[in-house]
Amino acid sequence: MVHQAQGQMVQEVAAGSLPAPPSRYVLRKEDRPTGGVAAPELAFPTVDLQRLAEPGDVEEAGKLRSALESWGLFAVTGHGMPESLLEGVRHAGMEFFHLPPEEKLRHANRTEDGEFQPEGYGIDRVDTDEQVLDWCDRLYLTVQPEEERRAQFWPARPPSLARLLHEYALGSERVARRVLGAMARALGLGEGFFLGRVGDKVASYARFTFYPPCPRPDLVHGLKPHTDNSVVTVLLLDPDVGGLQVLKDGRWVDVPVLGRGELLVVVGDEMEIMSNAAFRAPTHRVVARAGRERMTLALFYQPEPHRDLVPAEELVGEGRPARYKKLGAKTFADGFWDAFALGERTIDFLKVKVEQEPQELKAA
């Protein structure tokens, strides 16, 4: 059966005005978050999608390539979605988390037998008594294909949420596809290269994540370090409160609070495999905040489940052998939940990496 801690929402814990988080959330001293390096010091990358669509805009294409190779994530402007839509879906998501508990629990992430399942409202999966819990609640939904949406998990309140999420998801998918096309061009490949490998009926999943104020943010993870289960992720950040950090060159760097009309695009594990590590998925985490609540919306884009994840032949050669084994997209996606609960990267948990022979053995 589901672990007893699965039913304890962080928002309810935070409402208790405790001087410090309960022990289930407190990290070992060596794992506790420290202040990140301010991104402006490192010139956080921004890419204009409208300019990127112009084949002759070498400058913008260069900015994308630099962002992919040095950060693995970047802010996006020129995406074509009105700011009113972004504000609307943000507001609707926050309104959901402010509903009474009994209303939100109509969409709890349980199966009919009471077991945890990814979709729905609640916290991430709890497996053991020793597992340190993250300081966040979430609403996780299948968005595309539409026929696979499960109505019991889509909130009826606020009434605008389903409509706004649908509209936002359509715009977000256009962003993801344009980025995938530009990523292929950055490698000297045809624009449809990666698009053909994810398929026409790309799978997408939405995650609204709510971070309540924390009395001691220095003791917890808002969301533990991880890489994304996606080809790319399109992320709508909180426009007022920061907290996202990315591991860059061995240091945790603060992702800045973006403009209200900006999005963040993150490279996921599946792209790292398909590109044979030309593009790597960045490890990132969220630090909690004292006195400020925060909410984000992530859209994770994955290949059609019957597809295989494998390094593209065009990106494998004598000087760059295949770094990952072939694995079914569904197998990889299912393995993510086991890996995430353990705080491991899915690529490592499923042993997808090819162990390269030592150079001296090759020469023998």
Secondary structure, DSSP 8 states (H G I E B T S, - for coil): ---GGGG--HHHHHTT--SS--GGG---GGGS----EEGGGG---EEEHHHHTSTT-HHHHHHHHHHHHHTSEEEEE-----HHHHHHHHHHHHHHHTS-HHHHGGGBSB-TTS-B-SSEEE-S----SS----S-EEEEEEEESGGG--GGGS--SSTTHHHHHHHHHHHHHHHHHHHHHHHHHHTT--TTHHHHHH-SS-EEEEEEEEE---S-GGGS-SEEEE--SSSEEEEE--SS---EEEEETTEEEE-----TT-EEEEE-HHHHHHTTTSS----EEE---SS--EEEEEEEEE--TTSEE---GGG-BTTB---B--EEHHHHHHHHHHHHHHT--HHHHTT-B-----HHHHH-
